[in-house]
Amino acid sequence: MKSEVTSFTATIRLNEEKQKKLIELYRHEECEKPSIYVLFMAKHDGCAITLYEKEDKEGKRKAVFQGPHCQEEASIFGEEVSLAVPLKRTPKVPFRFFTQVGSDEVGTGDFFGPIIVCAAYCDRAMFSLVQKYGITDSKKLDDGYILAVVPKLLPEADYSMLTLDNEKYNSLHGDGMNINKMKAKMHNRALLNLMKRHEEARPCQDQFAEEELYYSYLKDEPEVQRNIFFLTKGETHFPSVALASCLARYHFLKKMEEMGKKYGVSFPLGAGEAVDSFAKKFWKEYGEEELGKVAKMNFKNADRIK
């Protein structure tokens, strides 16, 4: 009895900027073009990616993805995906490996605690460790697992870690700087620190702002890391970003432990009702000035405790 094989096809149309992103993403897996009508072709994990030469009236080119996980690959580029066959079930998109430096941040959704940005270097040896320990987006891993596994990675990891404490955060926000600008400045510095040690690597980032907006946040910086490969949900595509995510989460949890020891309490994570209840007690005992040393005072939680 022959096994039934279903072939899925996803089609999107890309502007010039996203065409370049596609070529950069798959250039390590480029294959011979089958005809003069094809601008670029690659194969990634059983999926064939074809970018056609012809442009439409808007200057966009058609990109076709053929394979069992074509929808996931096509959706990376943020365009409406046209499927030739209804998609029922697709496997997880695997990491893309090339020598890279990736950055990610934690703490931006927590009322208590700092914001931490980490950039991590990933070569073939580190990629093997990432796979061995099941490193992925830290939000998908139990904090206990991160606390147990990251110490095993630290001796082998090359990374740059930046911490924005709550007092500095509140000061910057009070001066009119939004959180994305703070993040952009931190990502830029972390990437620069590490790329100076690994010029052969490609910088990658979990995208939190459009590329043009990201670089506009850095217009006054003396040094700016360019040629970054931005992807949303970058932790699921780049091993360096996944590693950076876990290293940053580990550091964040340790900082929360330090804060807890200082005040003799256990600070809750997130920004939900439990945080509101804890914050009210903390405010009554220590006052608003002390609260500003451990919390992000522009969060709505701060308004709900008074």
Contacts in CASP RR format, 6 or more apart in sequence:
PFRMAT RR
TARGET T0000
AUTHOR 0000-0000-0000
METHOD contacts of the structure
MODEL  1
MKSEVTSFTATIRLNEEKQKKLIELYRHEECEKPSIYVLFMAKHDGCAIT
LYEKEDKEGKRKAVFQGPHCQEEASIFGEEVSLAVPLKRTPKVPFRFFTQ
VGSDEVGTGDFFGPIIVCAAYCDRAMFSLVQKYGITDSKKLDDGYILAVV
PKLLPEADYSMLTLDNEKYNSLHGDGMNINKMKAKMHNRALLNLMKRHEE
ARPCQDQFAEEELYYSYLKDEPEVQRNIFFLTKGETHFPSVALASCLARY
HFLKKMEEMGKKYGVSFPLGAGEAVDSFAKKFWKEYGEEELGKVAKMNFK
NADRIK
6 68 0 8 1.000
6 85 0 8 1.000
7 66 0 8 1.000
7 67 0 8 1.000
7 85 0 8 1.000
8 66 0 8 1.000
8 67 0 8 1.000
8 68 0 8 1.000
8 70 0 8 1.000
8 71 0 8 1.000
8 83 0 8 1.000
8 84 0 8 1.000
8 85 0 8 1.000
8 87 0 8 1.000
8 90 0 8 1.000
9 64 0 8 1.000
9 65 0 8 1.000
9 66 0 8 1.000
9 67 0 8 1.000
9 70 0 8 1.000
9 83 0 8 1.000
9 84 0 8 1.000
9 85 0 8 1.000
10 64 0 8 1.000
10 65 0 8 1.000
10 66 0 8 1.000
10 70 0 8 1.000
10 71 0 8 1.000
10 73 0 8 1.000
10 74 0 8 1.000
10 81 0 8 1.000
10 82 0 8 1.000
10 83 0 8 1.000
10 84 0 8 1.000
11 62 0 8 1.000
11 63 0 8 1.000
11 64 0 8 1.000
11 65 0 8 1.000
11 74 0 8 1.000
11 81 0 8 1.000
11 82 0 8 1.000
11 84 0 8 1.000
12 62 0 8 1.000
12 63 0 8 1.000
12 65 0 8 1.000
12 74 0 8 1.000
12 77 0 8 1.000
12 78 0 8 1.000
12 79 0 8 1.000
12 80 0 8 1.000
12 81 0 8 1.000
12 82 0 8 1.000
13 56 0 8 1.000
13 60 0 8 1.000
13 61 0 8 1.000
13 62 0 8 1.000
13 63 0 8 1.000
13 79 0 8 1.000
14 22 0 8 1.000
14 51 0 8 1.000
14 60 0 8 1.000
14 61 0 8 1.000
14 63 0 8 1.000
14 77 0 8 1.000
14 79 0 8 1.000
15 58 0 8 1.000
15 59 0 8 1.000
15 60 0 8 1.000
16 59 0 8 1.000
17 211 0 8 1.000
18 77 0 8 1.000
18 79 0 8 1.000
19 39 0 8 1.000
19 51 0 8 1.000
19 61 0 8 1.000
19 63 0 8 1.000
21 77 0 8 1.000
21 229 0 8 1.000
21 230 0 8 1.000
22 40 0 8 1.000
22 49 0 8 1.000
22 51 0 8 1.000
22 63 0 8 1.000
22 77 0 8 1.000
23 40 0 8 1.000
23 51 0 8 1.000
24 229 0 8 1.000
25 76 0 8 1.000
25 96 0 8 1.000
25 229 0 8 1.000
25 231 0 8 1.000
26 40 0 8 1.000
26 42 0 8 1.000
26 44 0 8 1.000
26 49 0 8 1.000
27 42 0 8 1.000
28 96 0 8 1.000
28 98 0 8 1.000
29 42 0 8 1.000
29 43 0 8 1.000
29 44 0 8 1.000
30 40 0 8 1.000
30 41 0 8 1.000
30 42 0 8 1.000
31 41 0 8 1.000
31 42 0 8 1.000
31 43 0 8 1.000
32 41 0 8 1.000
33 39 0 8 1.000
33 40 0 8 1.000
33 41 0 8 1.000
34 41 0 8 1.000
36 53 0 8 1.000
37 52 0 8 1.000
37 53 0 8 1.000
37 54 0 8 1.000
38 50 0 8 1.000
38 51 0 8 1.000
38 52 0 8 1.000
38 53 0 8 1.000
39 51 0 8 1.000
39 52 0 8 1.000
39 53 0 8 1.000
39 61 0 8 1.000
40 49 0 8 1.000
40 50 0 8 1.000
40 51 0 8 1.000
41 48 0 8 1.000
41 49 0 8 1.000
41 50 0 8 1.000
41 51 0 8 1.000
42 48 0 8 1.000
42 49 0 8 1.000
43 49 0 8 1.000
44 73 0 8 1.000
44 96 0 8 1.000
45 69 0 8 1.000
45 93 0 8 1.000
45 94 0 8 1.000
46 67 0 8 1.000
46 68 0 8 1.000
47 65 0 8 1.000
47 66 0 8 1.000
47 67 0 8 1.000
47 68 0 8 1.000
47 69 0 8 1.000
47 70 0 8 1.000
47 73 0 8 1.000
48 65 0 8 1.000
48 66 0 8 1.000
48 67 0 8 1.000
49 63 0 8 1.000
49 64 0 8 1.000
49 65 0 8 1.000
49 73 0 8 1.000
50 63 0 8 1.000
50 64 0 8 1.000
50 65 0 8 1.000
50 66 0 8 1.000
51 61 0 8 1.000
51 62 0 8 1.000
51 63 0 8 1.000
52 61 0 8 1.000
52 62 0 8 1.000
52 63 0 8 1.000
52 64 0 8 1.000
53 61 0 8 1.000
54 61 0 8 1.000
54 62 0 8 1.000
55 61 0 8 1.000
56 62 0 8 1.000
63 74 0 8 1.000
63 77 0 8 1.000
65 71 0 8 1.000
65 73 0 8 1.000
65 74 0 8 1.000
68 90 0 8 1.000
68 91 0 8 1.000
69 90 0 8 1.000
69 91 0 8 1.000
69 92 0 8 1.000
69 93 0 8 1.000
70 83 0 8 1.000
71 81 0 8 1.000
71 83 0 8 1.000
71 87 0 8 1.000
71 90 0 8 1.000
72 90 0 8 1.000
72 93 0 8 1.000
73 93 0 8 1.000
74 81 0 8 1.000
75 81 0 8 1.000
76 231 0 8 1.000
76 232 0 8 1.000
76 237 0 8 1.000
78 232 0 8 1.000
92 236 0 8 1.000
93 236 0 8 1.000
93 237 0 8 1.000
95 127 0 8 1.000
95 130 0 8 1.000
95 131 0 8 1.000
95 237 0 8 1.000
95 238 0 8 1.000
95 239 0 8 1.000
95 242 0 8 1.000
96 237 0 8 1.000
96 238 0 8 1.000
97 122 0 8 1.000
97 124 0 8 1.000
97 127 0 8 1.000
97 239 0 8 1.000
98 202 0 8 1.000
99 122 0 8 1.000
99 123 0 8 1.000
99 124 0 8 1.000
99 198 0 8 1.000
99 200 0 8 1.000
99 201 0 8 1.000
99 202 0 8 1.000
100 121 0 8 1.000
100 122 0 8 1.000
100 201 0 8 1.000
100 202 0 8 1.000
100 203 0 8 1.000
100 204 0 8 1.000
100 238 0 8 1.000
100 239 0 8 1.000
100 240 0 8 1.000
101 119 0 8 1.000
101 120 0 8 1.000
101 121 0 8 1.000
101 122 0 8 1.000
101 191 0 8 1.000
101 194 0 8 1.000
101 195 0 8 1.000
101 198 0 8 1.000
101 201 0 8 1.000
101 202 0 8 1.000
101 203 0 8 1.000
101 204 0 8 1.000
101 240 0 8 1.000
102 119 0 8 1.000
102 120 0 8 1.000
102 121 0 8 1.000
102 122 0 8 1.000
102 191 0 8 1.000
102 203 0 8 1.000
102 204 0 8 1.000
102 205 0 8 1.000
102 238 0 8 1.000
102 240 0 8 1.000
102 241 0 8 1.000
102 243 0 8 1.000
102 244 0 8 1.000
103 117 0 8 1.000
103 118 0 8 1.000
103 119 0 8 1.000
103 120 0 8 1.000
103 187 0 8 1.000
103 190 0 8 1.000
103 191 0 8 1.000
103 203 0 8 1.000
103 204 0 8 1.000
103 205 0 8 1.000
103 206 0 8 1.000
103 241 0 8 1.000
103 244 0 8 1.000
104 117 0 8 1.000
104 118 0 8 1.000
104 205 0 8 1.000
104 206 0 8 1.000
104 234 0 8 1.000
104 235 0 8 1.000
104 241 0 8 1.000
104 242 0 8 1.000
104 244 0 8 1.000
104 245 0 8 1.000
104 248 0 8 1.000
105 115 0 8 1.000
105 116 0 8 1.000
105 117 0 8 1.000
105 118 0 8 1.000
105 183 0 8 1.000
105 186 0 8 1.000
105 187 0 8 1.000
105 206 0 8 1.000
105 208 0 8 1.000
105 248 0 8 1.000
106 115 0 8 1.000
106 116 0 8 1.000
106 138 0 8 1.000
106 245 0 8 1.000
106 248 0 8 1.000
106 249 0 8 1.000
106 252 0 8 1.000
107 113 0 8 1.000
107 114 0 8 1.000
107 115 0 8 1.000
107 116 0 8 1.000
107 252 0 8 1.000
108 115 0 8 1.000
108 179 0 8 1.000
108 183 0 8 1.000
109 270 0 8 1.000
109 271 0 8 1.000
110 252 0 8 1.000
110 269 0 8 1.000
110 270 0 8 1.000
110 271 0 8 1.000
110 296 0 8 1.000
111 270 0 8 1.000
111 271 0 8 1.000
111 272 0 8 1.000
111 275 0 8 1.000
111 279 0 8 1.000
111 295 0 8 1.000
111 296 0 8 1.000
111 299 0 8 1.000
111 301 0 8 1.000
111 302 0 8 1.000
112 166 0 8 1.000
112 256 0 8 1.000
112 259 0 8 1.000
112 267 0 8 1.000
112 268 0 8 1.000
112 269 0 8 1.000
112 270 0 8 1.000
112 275 0 8 1.000
112 279 0 8 1.000
112 294 0 8 1.000
112 295 0 8 1.000
112 296 0 8 1.000
113 165 0 8 1.000
113 166 0 8 1.000
113 252 0 8 1.000
113 255 0 8 1.000
113 256 0 8 1.000
113 259 0 8 1.000
113 267 0 8 1.000
113 294 0 8 1.000
113 295 0 8 1.000
113 296 0 8 1.000
114 163 0 8 1.000
114 164 0 8 1.000
114 165 0 8 1.000
114 166 0 8 1.000
114 169 0 8 1.000
114 252 0 8 1.000
114 255 0 8 1.000
115 163 0 8 1.000
115 164 0 8 1.000
115 169 0 8 1.000
115 179 0 8 1.000
115 182 0 8 1.000
115 183 0 8 1.000
115 186 0 8 1.000
116 161 0 8 1.000
116 162 0 8 1.000
116 163 0 8 1.000
116 164 0 8 1.000
116 248 0 8 1.000
116 251 0 8 1.000
116 252 0 8 1.000
116 255 0 8 1.000
117 161 0 8 1.000
117 162 0 8 1.000
117 164 0 8 1.000
117 183 0 8 1.000
117 186 0 8 1.000
117 187 0 8 1.000
117 190 0 8 1.000
117 248 0 8 1.000
118 159 0 8 1.000
118 160 0 8 1.000
118 161 0 8 1.000
118 162 0 8 1.000
118 190 0 8 1.000
118 244 0 8 1.000
118 245 0 8 1.000
118 247 0 8 1.000
118 248 0 8 1.000
118 251 0 8 1.000
119 159 0 8 1.000
119 160 0 8 1.000
119 187 0 8 1.000
119 190 0 8 1.000
119 191 0 8 1.000
119 193 0 8 1.000
119 194 0 8 1.000
119 244 0 8 1.000
120 126 0 8 1.000
120 157 0 8 1.000
120 158 0 8 1.000
120 159 0 8 1.000
120 194 0 8 1.000
120 240 0 8 1.000
120 241 0 8 1.000
120 243 0 8 1.000
120 244 0 8 1.000
120 247 0 8 1.000
121 157 0 8 1.000
121 158 0 8 1.000
121 159 0 8 1.000
121 194 0 8 1.000
121 197 0 8 1.000
121 198 0 8 1.000
121 201 0 8 1.000
121 240 0 8 1.000
122 130 0 8 1.000
122 238 0 8 1.000
122 239 0 8 1.000
122 240 0 8 1.000
122 243 0 8 1.000
123 201 0 8 1.000
125 156 0 8 1.000
126 156 0 8 1.000
126 157 0 8 1.000
126 239 0 8 1.000
126 243 0 8 1.000
127 239 0 8 1.000
129 135 0 8 1.000
129 153 0 8 1.000
129 156 0 8 1.000
130 239 0 8 1.000
130 242 0 8 1.000
130 243 0 8 1.000
131 239 0 8 1.000
133 149 0 8 1.000
133 152 0 8 1.000
133 153 0 8 1.000
135 149 0 8 1.000
135 153 0 8 1.000
135 239 0 8 1.000
135 242 0 8 1.000
135 243 0 8 1.000
135 246 0 8 1.000
136 235 0 8 1.000
136 236 0 8 1.000
136 242 0 8 1.000
137 233 0 8 1.000
137 235 0 8 1.000
137 236 0 8 1.000
137 242 0 8 1.000
137 245 0 8 1.000
138 146 0 8 1.000
138 235 0 8 1.000
138 242 0 8 1.000
138 245 0 8 1.000
138 246 0 8 1.000
138 248 0 8 1.000
138 249 0 8 1.000
139 235 0 8 1.000
139 245 0 8 1.000
141 246 0 8 1.000
141 249 0 8 1.000
143 249 0 8 1.000
143 253 0 8 1.000
146 246 0 8 1.000
146 249 0 8 1.000
146 250 0 8 1.000
146 253 0 8 1.000
147 250 0 8 1.000
147 253 0 8 1.000
149 246 0 8 1.000
150 246 0 8 1.000
150 247 0 8 1.000
150 249 0 8 1.000
150 250 0 8 1.000
151 250 0 8 1.000
153 243 0 8 1.000
153 246 0 8 1.000
153 247 0 8 1.000
154 247 0 8 1.000
157 243 0 8 1.000
157 247 0 8 1.000
158 194 0 8 1.000
158 197 0 8 1.000
158 198 0 8 1.000
159 194 0 8 1.000
159 243 0 8 1.000
159 244 0 8 1.000
159 247 0 8 1.000
160 189 0 8 1.000
160 190 0 8 1.000
160 191 0 8 1.000
160 193 0 8 1.000
160 194 0 8 1.000
161 190 0 8 1.000
161 247 0 8 1.000
161 248 0 8 1.000
161 251 0 8 1.000
162 186 0 8 1.000
162 189 0 8 1.000
162 190 0 8 1.000
163 251 0 8 1.000
163 255 0 8 1.000
164 172 0 8 1.000
164 182 0 8 1.000
164 186 0 8 1.000
166 292 0 8 1.000
166 293 0 8 1.000
166 294 0 8 1.000
166 295 0 8 1.000
166 296 0 8 1.000
167 292 0 8 1.000
167 293 0 8 1.000
169 182 0 8 1.000
169 296 0 8 1.000
170 292 0 8 1.000
170 296 0 8 1.000
170 297 0 8 1.000
170 298 0 8 1.000
172 182 0 8 1.000
173 179 0 8 1.000
173 296 0 8 1.000
173 297 0 8 1.000
173 298 0 8 1.000
174 298 0 8 1.000
180 208 0 8 1.000
180 209 0 8 1.000
180 213 0 8 1.000
180 217 0 8 1.000
181 217 0 8 1.000
183 208 0 8 1.000
184 209 0 8 1.000
184 214 0 8 1.000
184 217 0 8 1.000
184 218 0 8 1.000
185 217 0 8 1.000
185 218 0 8 1.000
185 221 0 8 1.000
187 205 0 8 1.000
188 218 0 8 1.000
188 221 0 8 1.000
188 223 0 8 1.000
188 224 0 8 1.000
188 225 0 8 1.000
191 203 0 8 1.000
191 205 0 8 1.000
191 225 0 8 1.000
191 228 0 8 1.000
192 223 0 8 1.000
192 225 0 8 1.000
194 201 0 8 1.000
195 201 0 8 1.000
195 203 0 8 1.000
195 225 0 8 1.000
202 227 0 8 1.000
202 229 0 8 1.000
203 225 0 8 1.000
203 227 0 8 1.000
203 228 0 8 1.000
203 229 0 8 1.000
204 228 0 8 1.000
204 229 0 8 1.000
204 230 0 8 1.000
204 231 0 8 1.000
204 234 0 8 1.000
204 238 0 8 1.000
204 240 0 8 1.000
204 241 0 8 1.000
205 228 0 8 1.000
205 229 0 8 1.000
205 230 0 8 1.000
205 231 0 8 1.000
205 234 0 8 1.000
205 241 0 8 1.000
206 231 0 8 1.000
206 232 0 8 1.000
206 233 0 8 1.000
206 234 0 8 1.000
206 235 0 8 1.000
206 241 0 8 1.000
206 245 0 8 1.000
207 214 0 8 1.000
207 230 0 8 1.000
207 231 0 8 1.000
207 232 0 8 1.000
207 234 0 8 1.000
208 214 0 8 1.000
209 217 0 8 1.000
211 228 0 8 1.000
211 230 0 8 1.000
214 230 0 8 1.000
215 224 0 8 1.000
218 224 0 8 1.000
229 238 0 8 1.000
231 237 0 8 1.000
231 238 0 8 1.000
234 241 0 8 1.000
234 242 0 8 1.000
235 241 0 8 1.000
235 242 0 8 1.000
235 245 0 8 1.000
236 242 0 8 1.000
256 267 0 8 1.000
256 269 0 8 1.000
259 267 0 8 1.000
259 294 0 8 1.000
260 266 0 8 1.000
260 267 0 8 1.000
263 282 0 8 1.000
263 286 0 8 1.000
263 294 0 8 1.000
265 278 0 8 1.000
265 282 0 8 1.000
267 278 0 8 1.000
267 294 0 8 1.000
268 274 0 8 1.000
268 275 0 8 1.000
268 278 0 8 1.000
269 275 0 8 1.000
271 299 0 8 1.000
271 300 0 8 1.000
271 301 0 8 1.000
272 301 0 8 1.000
275 301 0 8 1.000
276 301 0 8 1.000
276 304 0 8 1.000
276 305 0 8 1.000
279 291 0 8 1.000
279 295 0 8 1.000
279 301 0 8 1.000
279 302 0 8 1.000
279 304 0 8 1.000
279 305 0 8 1.000
280 305 0 8 1.000
282 290 0 8 1.000
282 291 0 8 1.000
282 294 0 8 1.000
283 291 0 8 1.000
283 305 0 8 1.000
283 306 0 8 1.000
291 297 0 8 1.000
291 302 0 8 1.000
295 301 0 8 1.000
295 302 0 8 1.000
296 302 0 8 1.000
END
